[in-house]
């Protein structure tokens, strides 16, 4: 019997509304990823007989740079509290060529998943870990068995507790102490033998090396404040259930993992070109195919199945087309959405409507120097116009052009702000044009500066 979804899971409309806070426009792409995310929640409610059969509907986003492809995927993963990995597929090459193998995508995804799970487990043991760290600091500050002369055991305990109160109140923060901490175990760099099936053949070696690293210690001289941070982390790490960490990291990566494949168009083999120089691109596609279809990859946390990992591919596809991918890979990305280029109206909204928008960021940065900055509406419009004009005349880099334009507009003020505490500066259209027109008038100069 199918179970009803938990009402705490966001609906597609709620997902789109959340994405609207950070990405302007691109309704089709937002709708597609919202449905994909909701289907992941729906799948968890299905009977076992159906659950394994329901595969994620992978997505290809087609659109120029700077229009929100990566941001949509990143915000979606954050909303779902899911492991998210962004990779540029151009760094992979066919087996036999110089480059990384595609299995490292899954190993990196599980590492991201493990960090998420570890953070949650650490929160559960943080209180006990902090108490143990305090005890270790007190052992250094007031070694056991060295109570002042004439004090009995009860008086010694009282002295220790008074020291603990001072420690918690931060009154000992600046005192320096020497602490013994464990050295980090040797890093195997994600090395794993074998591609599919069975347990990780390096698990025993890795465990031995971690135990060896855990037994090697070194003395550090630090402040009490820093010692508490270091020792709390070390004690928390001891309290974490390693078996549970590995199990939940793998489970979360398998059920909710999301991989964003950027620059996907760069591995296309154009149909109007010969095979020379194209073999590695098609080879990468064929290497990616098993991951997208569903395979098992060995990681340091155990075997990971990719059957239900959501893959979101993105690229400009100016030269190549999605149809230039090998047919098998095309079939594994059934949902295709096109993202529109951004213009003046979208730039105005990006500058003013999004959460932590650029205008708000710059005002906050300059406020740290005691300078109050105000942007008039016509100034925002002028900045948007300049960005749109630069994109039309030069390379179209989308919303990223706003960063370069704003940096140019505020360059002088940012340099002098430390000498202007208490002053208020109003940025209007004339202010913006005075700083941008000399650059925009010279195409060669604009190419280098904007």
C-alpha positions as CSV (number, residue, x, y, z in Angstrom):
1,X,0.0,0.0,0.0
2,X,1.3,3.4,-1.0
3,X,2.0,5.8,2.0
4,X,1.0,9.4,1.8
5,X,3.8,12.0,1.7
6,X,4.8,13.8,4.8
7,X,3.4,17.4,4.6
8,X,6.8,18.7,5.7
9,X,8.1,17.8,2.3
10,X,7.9,20.9,0.1
11,X,5.4,20.9,-2.8
12,X,6.6,21.7,-6.3
13,X,5.0,25.2,-6.0
14,X,6.8,25.8,-2.7
15,X,10.1,24.6,-4.3
16,X,9.7,27.1,-7.1
17,X,8.9,29.9,-4.7
18,X,12.1,29.1,-2.8
19,X,14.1,29.1,-6.0
20,X,12.5,32.5,-6.9
21,X,14.3,34.0,-4.0
22,X,17.7,33.5,-5.6
23,X,17.1,33.0,-9.3
24,X,15.2,35.5,-11.5
25,X,13.0,34.0,-14.3
26,X,13.7,30.6,-15.8
27,X,10.3,29.2,-14.9
28,X,10.6,26.1,-17.1
29,X,13.9,25.0,-15.5
30,X,12.6,25.7,-12.0
31,X,9.4,23.7,-12.7
32,X,11.4,20.7,-14.1
33,X,13.7,20.5,-11.1
34,X,10.9,21.0,-8.6
35,X,9.0,18.0,-10.1
36,X,12.2,16.0,-10.1
37,X,12.8,16.8,-6.4
38,X,9.2,16.1,-5.4
39,X,9.3,12.7,-7.2
40,X,12.3,11.8,-5.0
41,X,10.1,12.2,-2.0
42,X,7.2,10.4,-3.6
43,X,9.5,7.5,-4.5
44,X,10.3,6.9,-0.8
45,X,6.6,6.4,-0.1
46,X,6.2,3.6,-2.6
47,X,6.1,-0.1,-1.8
48,X,9.3,-2.0,-2.1
49,X,8.1,-3.7,-5.3
50,X,7.8,-0.3,-7.1
51,X,10.5,1.8,-5.4
52,X,13.5,0.2,-7.1
53,X,11.8,0.4,-10.5
54,X,11.2,4.2,-10.3
55,X,14.3,5.9,-11.8
56,X,15.1,9.6,-11.5
57,X,14.3,11.6,-14.6
58,X,17.7,13.2,-15.4
59,X,17.7,16.8,-16.7
60,X,19.6,18.7,-19.4
61,X,19.7,22.4,-19.0
62,X,20.5,24.3,-22.1
63,X,21.4,28.0,-21.9
64,X,24.2,30.6,-22.0
65,X,26.5,31.1,-19.1
66,X,25.4,33.2,-16.2
67,X,21.6,32.6,-16.5
68,X,21.2,30.5,-13.3
69,X,21.8,26.9,-14.3
70,X,24.2,26.1,-11.5
71,X,22.4,28.2,-8.9
72,X,19.1,26.4,-9.5
73,X,20.7,23.0,-9.0
74,X,22.7,24.2,-5.9
75,X,19.7,25.8,-4.2
76,X,17.6,22.7,-5.0
77,X,20.1,20.5,-3.2
78,X,20.3,22.8,-0.3
79,X,16.6,22.9,0.0
80,X,16.4,19.1,0.0
81,X,19.4,18.9,2.4
82,X,20.8,16.4,-0.1
83,X,24.4,15.6,-1.1
84,X,25.3,17.9,-4.0
85,X,28.3,17.7,-6.2
86,X,29.2,20.0,-9.1
87,X,31.8,18.7,-11.6
88,X,33.1,20.0,-14.8
89,X,33.1,17.1,-17.2
90,X,35.9,18.5,-19.3
91,X,38.4,17.3,-16.6
92,X,37.5,13.7,-17.3
93,X,39.1,11.8,-20.2
94,X,38.5,8.4,-21.6
95,X,40.2,5.5,-19.8
96,X,43.7,5.2,-21.2
97,X,44.1,9.0,-21.7
98,X,45.6,11.4,-19.1
99,X,42.9,12.6,-16.7
100,X,40.5,11.6,-14.0
101,X,38.2,8.6,-14.2
102,X,34.5,9.2,-13.9
103,X,34.1,6.8,-10.8
104,X,35.7,9.7,-8.8
105,X,32.4,11.5,-9.2
106,X,30.6,9.0,-7.0
107,X,33.4,8.8,-4.5
108,X,33.4,12.6,-4.2
109,X,29.6,12.6,-3.9
110,X,29.8,10.1,-1.0
111,X,32.4,12.3,0.7
112,X,29.9,15.2,0.5
113,X,27.2,13.0,1.9
114,X,29.5,11.9,4.7
115,X,30.2,15.5,5.7
116,X,26.5,16.2,5.9
117,X,25.9,13.1,8.1
118,X,29.0,13.8,10.2
119,X,27.8,17.3,10.9
120,X,24.4,15.9,12.1
121,X,26.1,13.3,14.3
122,X,28.5,15.8,15.7
123,X,25.6,18.0,16.8
124,X,24.2,15.0,18.8
125,X,27.5,14.5,20.7
126,X,28.7,18.1,20.9
127,X,27.7,18.5,24.6
128,X,29.5,15.4,25.8
129,X,32.5,16.2,23.6
130,X,32.7,19.7,25.1
131,X,32.6,18.3,28.6
132,X,35.4,15.9,27.9
133,X,37.5,18.7,26.3
134,X,37.0,20.8,29.4
135,X,38.3,17.9,31.5
136,X,41.4,17.6,29.4
137,X,42.1,21.3,29.6
138,X,41.6,21.2,33.4
139,X,44.0,18.3,33.6
140,X,46.6,20.5,32.1
141,X,45.7,23.6,34.2
142,X,45.2,21.7,37.4
143,X,46.8,18.3,37.2
144,X,45.1,15.6,39.2
145,X,47.0,14.7,42.4
146,X,48.6,18.2,42.6
147,X,46.0,19.9,44.8
148,X,47.3,22.7,47.1
149,X,48.9,21.5,50.3
150,X,46.4,20.6,53.0
151,X,43.4,20.3,50.7
152,X,41.4,17.0,50.9
153,X,39.7,15.3,48.0
154,X,36.5,17.4,48.4
155,X,38.4,20.6,48.4
156,X,40.3,19.5,45.4
157,X,37.1,18.9,43.5
158,X,35.7,22.3,44.5
159,X,38.9,23.9,43.2
160,X,38.5,22.0,39.9
161,X,34.9,23.1,39.5
162,X,35.8,26.7,40.2
163,X,38.4,26.4,37.4
164,X,35.7,24.9,35.2
165,X,33.4,27.9,35.8
166,X,36.3,30.3,34.9
167,X,36.9,28.2,31.8
168,X,33.3,28.4,30.7
169,X,33.1,32.1,31.4
170,X,36.0,32.6,29.0
171,X,38.3,34.1,31.7
172,X,41.1,31.7,30.8
173,X,40.8,32.0,27.1
174,X,44.1,33.9,26.5
175,X,46.2,31.6,28.7
176,X,48.5,29.3,26.7
177,X,48.6,25.6,27.3
178,X,50.3,22.6,25.8
179,X,48.0,19.8,24.5
180,X,48.6,16.5,22.8
181,X,46.5,15.9,19.7
182,X,46.2,13.1,17.2
183,X,47.9,13.4,13.9
184,X,45.8,13.0,10.8
185,X,45.9,9.6,9.2
186,X,47.7,9.2,5.8
187,X,45.5,10.4,2.9
188,X,44.9,7.7,0.3
189,X,43.6,10.3,-2.1
190,X,40.4,8.3,-2.7
191,X,42.3,5.4,-4.1
192,X,40.1,2.4,-4.6
193,X,40.8,-0.9,-6.4
194,X,38.2,-2.4,-8.7
195,X,35.2,-0.9,-10.3
196,X,32.1,-2.8,-9.3
197,X,30.9,-5.5,-6.9
198,X,32.2,-6.7,-3.5
199,X,33.7,-4.8,-0.6
200,X,36.3,-2.1,-0.8
201,X,39.6,-4.1,-1.1
202,X,41.5,-1.3,0.7
203,X,39.1,-1.2,3.7
204,X,41.5,-3.2,5.9
205,X,44.5,-1.2,4.9
206,X,42.7,2.1,5.4
207,X,41.4,1.1,8.8
208,X,44.9,0.1,9.9
209,X,46.4,3.4,8.7
210,X,43.7,5.4,10.5
211,X,44.4,3.5,13.7
212,X,48.1,4.1,13.2
213,X,47.4,7.8,12.6
214,X,45.2,7.9,15.7
215,X,48.0,6.5,17.8
216,X,50.5,9.1,16.6
217,X,50.3,12.3,18.6
218,X,52.1,15.6,18.8
219,X,52.3,18.4,21.3
220,X,50.9,21.9,20.3
221,X,51.1,25.1,22.3
222,X,47.9,27.1,21.9
223,X,45.6,29.4,23.7
224,X,42.9,27.9,26.0
225,X,40.2,29.1,23.6
226,X,41.9,27.3,20.6
227,X,42.6,24.2,22.7
228,X,38.9,23.9,23.6
229,X,38.0,24.0,19.9
230,X,40.6,21.4,18.9
231,X,39.9,19.0,21.7
232,X,36.1,19.3,21.3
233,X,36.4,18.3,17.7
234,X,38.7,15.4,18.6
235,X,36.5,14.2,21.4
236,X,33.4,14.5,19.2
237,X,35.1,12.5,16.5
238,X,35.7,9.7,19.0
239,X,32.1,9.7,20.0
240,X,30.7,9.3,16.5
241,X,29.5,5.9,15.5
242,X,31.7,5.2,12.5
243,X,29.6,2.3,11.3
244,X,26.5,4.5,11.3
245,X,28.3,7.3,9.6
246,X,29.3,5.0,6.7
247,X,25.9,3.4,6.5
248,X,24.0,6.7,6.4
249,X,26.5,8.4,4.1
250,X,26.0,5.7,1.5
251,X,22.3,5.6,2.0
252,X,21.8,9.3,1.6
253,X,24.0,9.5,-1.5
254,X,22.1,6.6,-3.1
255,X,18.6,7.9,-2.3
256,X,19.1,11.7,-2.5
257,X,22.4,12.4,-4.2
258,X,22.5,15.0,-7.0
259,X,25.3,15.5,-9.5
260,X,25.6,18.6,-11.6
261,X,27.5,17.9,-14.8
262,X,28.7,21.3,-16.0
263,X,30.1,22.1,-19.4
264,X,28.3,19.1,-20.7
265,X,28.3,20.4,-24.3
266,X,32.1,20.3,-24.3
267,X,32.1,16.4,-24.5
268,X,29.7,16.4,-27.5
269,X,31.1,15.1,-30.8
270,X,29.7,17.4,-33.5
271,X,28.1,15.5,-36.4
272,X,29.7,17.9,-39.0
273,X,33.3,17.2,-37.9
274,X,35.6,14.3,-38.4
275,X,36.7,11.9,-35.8
276,X,40.2,13.4,-35.4
277,X,40.5,14.8,-31.9
278,X,37.0,13.7,-30.9
279,X,37.8,10.2,-29.6
280,X,38.3,11.2,-26.0
281,X,35.0,13.2,-25.9
282,X,33.0,10.3,-27.0
283,X,35.0,8.1,-24.7
284,X,34.0,10.3,-21.7
285,X,30.3,10.0,-22.8
286,X,30.6,6.2,-22.8
287,X,32.4,6.2,-19.4
288,X,29.6,8.4,-18.0
289,X,26.9,6.1,-19.4
290,X,27.2,3.3,-16.7
291,X,27.0,5.9,-13.9
292,X,23.9,7.5,-15.3
293,X,22.3,4.1,-16.2
294,X,23.1,2.7,-12.7
295,X,26.2,0.9,-11.5
296,X,28.0,0.1,-8.3
297,X,31.2,2.0,-7.4
298,X,33.5,1.2,-4.5
299,X,34.2,4.0,-2.0
300,X,35.9,4.2,1.4
301,X,32.4,4.0,3.0
302,X,31.3,0.9,1.0
303,X,29.6,0.1,-2.2
304,X,27.4,2.8,-3.7
305,X,24.7,2.2,-6.3
306,X,24.0,5.1,-8.7
307,X,20.6,3.8,-9.9
308,X,18.8,6.6,-8.1
309,X,21.3,9.5,-8.1
310,X,19.8,12.5,-10.0
311,X,22.1,13.8,-12.7
312,X,21.6,17.4,-14.0
313,X,23.6,18.3,-17.0
314,X,24.1,21.8,-18.2
315,X,25.8,23.6,-21.1
316,X,25.5,26.5,-23.5
317,X,25.3,24.2,-26.5
318,X,26.2,27.1,-28.8
319,X,28.3,24.9,-31.1
320,X,27.2,21.4,-30.4
321,X,23.6,20.3,-29.8
322,X,22.1,17.8,-27.3
323,X,21.4,15.6,-30.3
324,X,25.2,15.3,-30.8
325,X,25.5,13.2,-27.7
326,X,25.6,9.5,-28.2
327,X,22.0,8.1,-28.4
328,X,22.4,5.9,-25.3
329,X,23.3,9.0,-23.2
330,X,20.6,11.1,-24.7
331,X,18.1,8.6,-23.6
332,X,19.2,8.8,-20.0
333,X,18.4,12.5,-19.9
334,X,14.7,12.6,-20.8
335,X,14.0,16.1,-19.5
336,X,15.4,19.0,-21.5
337,X,14.8,22.6,-20.5
338,X,16.0,25.8,-22.2
339,X,17.1,28.8,-20.1
340,X,16.7,32.2,-21.6
341,X,19.3,34.9,-21.8
342,X,19.0,37.7,-19.3
343,X,18.3,41.3,-20.2
344,X,17.9,44.7,-18.6
345,X,14.7,44.0,-16.8
346,X,16.1,40.7,-15.3
347,X,19.2,42.6,-14.2
348,X,17.2,45.2,-12.3
349,X,15.3,42.4,-10.5
350,X,18.6,40.5,-9.7
351,X,20.1,43.7,-8.2
352,X,17.1,44.4,-6.0
353,X,14.8,41.5,-5.5
354,X,16.9,38.4,-4.8
355,X,17.9,37.4,-1.3
356,X,21.3,38.9,-0.3
357,X,21.3,40.8,-3.7
358,X,24.4,42.5,-4.9
359,X,23.3,46.0,-3.9
360,X,22.7,44.8,-0.4
361,X,26.1,43.1,-0.3
362,X,28.0,46.2,-1.4
363,X,26.1,48.4,1.0
364,X,26.9,46.0,3.9
365,X,30.6,45.8,3.0
366,X,31.0,49.6,2.9
367,X,29.0,49.9,6.1
368,X,31.8,48.1,7.9
369,X,33.9,51.2,7.2
370,X,31.2,53.5,8.6
371,X,30.1,54.6,5.2
372,X,26.4,54.7,4.4
373,X,25.7,54.0,0.7
374,X,22.3,54.6,-1.0
375,X,21.4,53.5,-4.5
376,X,18.7,55.5,-6.3
377,X,16.3,53.7,-8.7
378,X,17.9,55.4,-11.7
379,X,21.3,54.2,-10.6
380,X,20.1,50.6,-10.5
381,X,18.6,51.1,-14.0
382,X,21.9,52.5,-15.3
383,X,23.9,49.6,-13.9
384,X,21.5,47.1,-15.5
385,X,21.7,49.0,-18.8
386,X,25.5,49.0,-18.7
387,X,25.5,45.2,-18.0
388,X,23.1,44.5,-20.8
389,X,25.1,46.8,-23.3
390,X,28.4,45.1,-22.3
391,X,26.9,41.6,-22.8
392,X,25.5,42.6,-26.2
393,X,28.8,44.2,-27.4
394,X,31.2,41.7,-25.8
395,X,30.8,38.1,-24.7
396,X,27.4,37.4,-23.1
397,X,28.3,36.2,-19.6
398,X,24.8,36.8,-18.2
399,X,24.3,38.0,-14.6
400,X,28.1,37.7,-13.9
401,X,28.5,40.9,-15.8
402,X,26.8,42.7,-12.9
403,X,29.7,41.9,-10.7
404,X,32.2,43.5,-13.1
405,X,30.1,46.6,-13.7
406,X,29.4,47.1,-10.0
407,X,33.1,46.7,-9.2
408,X,34.0,49.3,-11.7
409,X,31.3,51.7,-10.4
410,X,32.4,51.3,-6.8
411,X,36.1,51.0,-7.3
412,X,37.0,54.5,-6.2
413,X,34.6,54.5,-3.2
414,X,35.8,51.1,-2.0
415,X,39.4,52.3,-2.1
416,X,38.6,55.5,-0.1
417,X,36.0,54.2,2.2
418,X,38.4,53.6,5.1
419,X,39.1,57.3,5.1
420,X,35.4,58.3,5.0
421,X,33.8,57.1,8.3
422,X,30.5,58.7,9.1
423,X,29.8,59.9,5.6
424,X,26.8,59.1,3.4
425,X,27.2,58.6,-0.3
426,X,24.3,58.5,-2.8
427,X,24.9,56.6,-6.0
428,X,22.7,58.0,-8.8
429,X,22.6,57.5,-12.6
430,X,25.0,60.4,-13.2
431,X,27.5,58.8,-10.7
432,X,27.2,55.4,-12.6
433,X,27.6,56.9,-16.1
434,X,30.6,59.0,-15.1
435,X,32.5,55.9,-14.2
436,X,31.3,53.6,-17.0
437,X,31.0,55.8,-20.1
438,X,34.7,56.2,-20.7
439,X,35.1,52.4,-20.5
440,X,32.0,51.5,-22.6
441,X,33.0,54.1,-25.3
442,X,36.3,52.2,-25.9
443,X,35.4,48.6,-27.1
444,X,39.0,47.3,-26.6
445,X,39.2,48.8,-23.1
446,X,35.7,47.5,-22.2
447,X,36.8,44.0,-23.3
448,X,39.6,44.1,-20.7
449,X,37.8,45.8,-17.9
450,X,34.1,44.8,-18.1
